[in-house]
Each structure stands twice: as structure tokens, then as C-alpha cells.
Amino acid sequence: MAAEALSTAALGKRQAFPPIPSVANRNLLCRIRAHIKTETGEVGCPDQGPDEQRYIIYRNVFDKVIDNATAYKNILTSIKKEYEGTINILHKGREDSLFLQRKLTSMASEPMTLVAYRKRASQLQNKIDVITQNTAGLEARLQAVKNSRKVKGEPTKVTLPPRDEIANVKCIPGPTFVKTF
């Protein structure tokens, strides 16, 4: 065993796990590694960075290790609880971060919206002023016309188009009204 540790150190390789003496434990470790590799491949987890599916895979693997452990079951269970607590804190932090980003974006757009509303209010007020001036001018003209009619004292006559224009009107070709029935 010591020679095995020295040989890996001599080769410059870093050993991930301490040497596992029993064959059953080695087989379990190989099955776990294969399970992790196939599951991450099937789910499409990225190689690096946080991923929800990876957390689920490792949680399930941790359950398998705890089920097969005898002497360290209590310690491994408490480690798993801490792991899940940490993952929950990370999820909560990510949700809070997304919420705050959205809130910040909406708050950043509020001044722009307020400026746009004020500009639109100014434009509408200008239109109201123009319409008020036009209305006052038209009312003054209407009053002047009414006053001029009162001064003349004669009723206004409806002007009709000259008879020449009426005579040039032609009938539309087709059946007459009587013939349609």
C-alpha cells in the first residue's frame, strides 16, 4: 500500500481518494464513478459550474454511499445534511439575485418612464393651448357673423347651385325604379 502511494506521488499524479483496501468498496467506488459519468452525460450537465441536475445526481450517489457505509453512517448523514443545506442556500441566493436584478432593472427604467410621461404631458398641454386659441378665434368669427346678420335685419337665404349645373345632370343608365318591380 505504501509503495502504491509512493509510486503515484513519484509519477506526479494526484490521488483523488485514499487507497481503498476492500474489494467490495473498490467495486462500489467504480460503480459510483460510472453512474455519475453516465448520468451527467445523459442529462447533459456542463463540465464546470453549478447545475441543478448535477446536485441531484450527487445527492443520490451520496445516499448510495451512506447505505453501504456501516461505521461512518452518522457522520456521512450529517455531512449530507450540510451539503443539502448549502445547496438550498445557493438556490435561495440565486433566486434572490434574479429577483433583485429584475427589480433593479424596473427601478432603472422608472426615471425614463417618468421623463417620457412628462414630455407627453407637455406635448398634450401645447395641443390643448392651440385648440383653445383656435376655438376662441372661431367663436369670435361666429359672433361677428351673428352680429352682422342682426345688423342687416334680413334672414339669411340658403344659396343653391345655379340652374345651369342642375340641368347638366344626366340620368344613370339602367332600369327605372318602376321597372324593377
C-alpha positions as CSV (number, residue, x, y, z in Angstrom):
1,M,0.0,0.0,0.0
2,A,2.7,2.4,0.9
3,A,4.5,1.5,-2.3
4,E,1.4,2.3,-4.3
5,A,1.1,5.8,-2.7
6,L,4.8,6.4,-3.4
7,S,4.5,5.3,-7.0
8,T,1.6,7.7,-7.7
9,A,3.5,10.5,-6.0
10,A,6.6,9.7,-7.9
11,L,4.7,9.9,-11.2
12,G,3.4,13.3,-10.3
13,K,-0.2,12.2,-10.3
14,R,-2.6,13.5,-7.7
15,Q,-4.6,10.8,-6.0
16,A,-8.3,11.7,-5.5
17,F,-9.1,9.1,-2.9
18,P,-7.0,7.3,-0.3
19,P,-6.4,3.7,-1.1
20,I,-9.4,1.5,-0.6
21,P,-8.5,-1.8,1.0
22,S,-11.6,-3.9,0.4
23,V,-12.6,-5.2,-3.0
24,A,-16.3,-4.5,-2.3
25,N,-15.6,-0.9,-1.5
26,R,-13.5,-0.6,-4.7
27,N,-16.3,-2.1,-6.8
28,L,-18.8,0.3,-5.1
29,L,-16.5,3.3,-6.0
30,C,-16.2,2.1,-9.6
31,R,-20.0,1.7,-9.9
32,I,-20.5,5.2,-8.4
33,R,-18.0,6.8,-10.7
34,A,-19.6,5.1,-13.7
35,H,-23.1,6.1,-12.5
36,I,-22.0,9.7,-12.2
37,K,-20.4,9.7,-15.6
38,T,-23.4,8.1,-17.4
39,E,-26.0,10.3,-15.5
40,T,-24.2,13.6,-16.2
41,G,-23.8,12.5,-19.9
42,E,-27.5,11.6,-20.2
43,V,-28.7,14.8,-18.6
44,G,-26.3,17.0,-20.4
45,C,-24.6,18.6,-17.4
46,P,-21.9,21.1,-18.3
47,D,-18.4,20.1,-17.2
48,Q,-18.0,23.1,-14.9
49,G,-20.2,25.5,-13.0
50,P,-23.3,25.0,-10.9
51,D,-26.1,22.8,-12.4
52,E,-29.3,21.6,-10.7
53,Q,-29.1,18.2,-12.3
54,R,-25.6,17.6,-11.0
55,Y,-26.7,18.4,-7.5
56,I,-29.5,15.8,-7.8
57,I,-27.0,13.2,-9.2
58,Y,-24.5,13.7,-6.4
59,R,-27.3,13.7,-3.7
60,N,-28.4,10.3,-5.0
61,V,-24.9,9.0,-5.1
62,F,-24.4,10.2,-1.5
63,D,-27.4,8.2,-0.5
64,K,-25.9,5.1,-2.0
65,V,-22.6,5.7,-0.1
66,I,-24.5,6.2,3.1
67,D,-26.5,3.0,2.6
68,N,-23.3,1.0,2.0
69,A,-21.4,2.6,4.9
70,T,-21.5,1.0,8.3
71,A,-19.0,2.6,10.6
72,Y,-19.3,6.2,9.4
73,K,-23.1,6.3,8.6
74,N,-23.9,9.0,11.2
75,I,-21.0,11.2,10.1
76,L,-21.9,10.8,6.4
77,T,-25.6,11.6,7.2
78,S,-24.6,14.8,8.9
79,I,-22.3,15.7,6.0
80,K,-25.2,15.1,3.6
81,K,-27.5,17.4,5.6
82,E,-24.9,20.1,5.5
83,Y,-24.4,19.5,1.7
84,E,-28.2,19.8,1.1
85,G,-28.4,22.9,3.3
86,T,-25.6,24.5,1.4
87,I,-27.3,23.7,-1.9
88,N,-30.5,25.2,-0.6
89,I,-28.7,28.4,0.4
90,L,-27.2,28.6,-3.1
91,H,-30.6,28.2,-4.7
92,K,-32.1,30.8,-2.4
93,G,-29.3,33.2,-3.2
94,R,-29.7,32.6,-6.9
95,E,-33.5,33.3,-6.7
96,D,-32.9,36.4,-4.6
97,S,-30.3,37.6,-7.1
98,L,-32.7,37.2,-10.0
99,F,-35.4,39.0,-8.1
100,L,-33.1,41.8,-7.2
101,Q,-31.8,42.1,-10.8
102,R,-35.4,42.4,-12.1
103,K,-36.3,44.9,-9.5
104,L,-33.2,46.9,-10.3
105,T,-34.0,46.9,-14.0
106,S,-37.5,48.1,-13.3
107,M,-36.3,50.8,-11.0
108,A,-33.7,51.9,-13.5
109,S,-36.5,52.3,-16.1
110,E,-38.8,54.3,-13.9
111,P,-37.0,57.7,-14.4
112,M,-37.0,57.2,-18.1
113,T,-40.7,56.5,-18.0
114,L,-41.4,59.5,-15.8
115,V,-39.4,61.7,-18.2
116,A,-41.4,60.3,-21.1
117,Y,-44.7,60.9,-19.4
118,R,-43.7,64.5,-18.5
119,K,-42.7,65.1,-22.1
120,R,-46.0,63.7,-23.4
121,A,-48.0,65.8,-20.9
122,S,-46.2,68.9,-22.1
123,Q,-47.0,68.0,-25.8
124,L,-50.6,67.4,-24.9
125,Q,-50.8,70.7,-23.0
126,N,-49.4,72.5,-26.1
127,K,-52.1,70.9,-28.2
128,I,-54.8,71.9,-25.7
129,D,-53.5,75.5,-25.9
130,V,-53.6,75.5,-29.7
131,I,-57.1,74.1,-29.7
132,T,-58.2,76.7,-27.2
133,Q,-56.8,79.5,-29.3
134,N,-58.4,78.1,-32.4
135,T,-61.8,77.7,-30.7
136,A,-61.6,81.3,-29.3
137,G,-60.9,82.6,-32.8
138,L,-63.7,80.6,-34.3
139,E,-66.1,81.7,-31.6
140,A,-65.1,85.3,-32.3
141,R,-65.7,84.9,-36.0
142,L,-69.1,83.2,-35.4
143,Q,-70.1,86.0,-33.1
144,A,-69.1,88.6,-35.7
145,V,-71.2,86.8,-38.3
146,K,-74.2,86.7,-35.9
147,N,-73.8,90.4,-35.2
148,S,-73.6,91.2,-38.9
149,R,-76.8,89.3,-39.5
150,K,-78.6,91.2,-36.7
151,V,-77.5,94.5,-38.2
152,K,-78.8,93.7,-41.6
153,G,-82.1,92.5,-40.2
154,E,-82.8,90.2,-43.0
155,P,-83.0,86.5,-42.8
156,T,-80.2,84.5,-44.4
157,K,-81.0,82.8,-47.6
158,V,-79.8,79.4,-48.4
159,T,-77.8,79.6,-51.6
160,L,-78.5,76.9,-54.1
161,P,-76.3,76.0,-57.0
162,P,-77.2,77.7,-60.3
163,R,-79.8,76.1,-62.5
164,D,-77.3,75.5,-65.3
165,E,-75.4,73.0,-63.1
166,I,-78.6,71.2,-62.3
167,A,-79.7,70.9,-65.9
168,N,-76.4,69.2,-66.9
169,V,-77.1,66.3,-64.6
170,K,-77.7,63.1,-66.6
171,C,-79.6,60.0,-65.5
172,I,-77.7,56.9,-64.7
173,P,-78.3,54.2,-67.4
174,G,-80.3,51.2,-66.4
175,P,-83.8,50.2,-65.5
176,T,-86.0,52.8,-63.8
177,F,-87.4,52.4,-60.3
178,V,-90.8,51.4,-61.6
179,K,-89.4,48.7,-64.0
180,T,-87.5,47.0,-61.2
181,F,-90.8,45.9,-59.6
